[in-house]
Amino acid sequence: MLLVGVLSLAIDITAFSGRSDPASADAAIVLGAAVDDDEPSPVFEERLRHAAALYESGRVDWIVLTGGLGHGDTLSEAEAGRNWLMATGIPVDRLLVETQSRTTKQNFAYALPLLAAHDVDRVLIVSDPLHMRRATRVAADLGLDAHASPTPSSRFKTFHTQIPMLLREVYHSVRYFLTRQ
């Protein structure tokens, strides 16, 4: 029975990963990812590239960057993301930065005051496709009008890279369901 539940959840996560809300929103909220030598990792860079495209196409007015310091880092994920976006020409006054979060739930919870201060109601969540199911659930539980906008490309493309990411998401989804953490 447990195996059936895990398999059903994995199928749900995979099916949801293909959903992307085409509508506009007040902001894109970029969920943090690893930073290497003060630069966004390839996974994080894909998220930033997608957020920049949303902004440049006029689908969002703000980009909210989330993520604190990783182990051994000197620059938070959000600050590294801000620097990367500024280097691509996104105006700094359109970037909101939250630098304390370490988890998906914290990404949203700690961004809430920034969203409220800038009258942001509707957000597009920018993360990896397999992260979308859990991220949208967490955001909804925190009262956000949040919609999926997964990165169109991901380093998790092959069977060998997707399976570990999918198993990670199954684990964290079950953990979130049980503990709300």
C-alpha positions, -999 to +999 in steps of 0.1 A: +000+000+000+029+024+008+045+017-025+012+025-043+010+058-024+046+067-032+041+058-069+009+078-071+027+108-056+056+105-080+032+104-109+013+135-096+046+154-091+057+145-126+024+153-142+022+187-124+058+195-135+045+202-170+020+229-159+028+265-164+003+294-159+004+316-189-012+346-172+006+377-159+012+383-122+025+411-099+058+393-093+079+363-100+092+346-068+125+328-075+131+300-051+168+299-041+193+273-052+230+267-047+256+293-051+292+284-062+319+310-055+293+338-052+278+328-086+245+311-092+248+274-098+236+261-132+202+252-116+198+286-100+209+303-132+181+286-152+156+300-126+171+335-129+171+333-167+134+324-166+125+352-142+143+377-164+123+365-194+091+369-174+100+404-165+113+414-199+081+401-216+060+422-192+044+393-174+057+404-140+065+438-125+088+425-097+112+397-092+115+384-057+147+366-049+148+342-020+175+322-002+200+326+026+236+316+030+246+281+021+273+262+041+306+280+034+291+307+012+299+344+016+270+356-004+234+346+000+215+328-028+192+359-031+221+383-033+239+362-059+207+361-079+202+399-076+238+404-089+232+381-118+200+398-128+214+432-125+243+422-148+217+412-174+201+446-172+171+440-149+167+473-129+177+470-092+145+488-082+124+459-096+143+433-075+131+424-040+156+404-019+150+380+010+183+367+024+174+345+054+155+315+041+169+279+039+138+259+029+110+262+004+085+271+032+109+298+045+114+311+010+077+320+009+072+329+045+101+353+047+091+369+014+056+377+026+065+410+042+082+421+009+052+411-011+028+430+012+050+461+013+048+463-025+011+454-029+019+421-046-011+399-048-005+373-075+029+356-079+044+332-104+067+306-087+099+301-106+117+268-098+125+235-114+096+216-129+097+188-104+097+212-075+064+229-087+039+206-070+053+210-035+061+247-040+026+256-051+011+236-022+034+254+004+026+288-011-011+281-010-009+270+026+007+304+034-022+322+017-004+332-015-022+335-048+007+316-064+009+299-098+034+276-114+060+289-139+086+262-140+119+268-158+115+257-195+149+240-192+164+220-164+196+201-157+173+173-145+165+161-181+178+125-183+164+095-164+196+094-143+192+130-132+154+131-129+150+101-107+171+114-077+153+148-080+119+131-082+127+109-051+138+140-033+106+157-041+085+127-030+104+126+003+100+163+009+063+163-001+055+135+023+075+152+050+057+185+044+023+167+044+031+151+078+049+180+095+040+212+075+078+219+075 
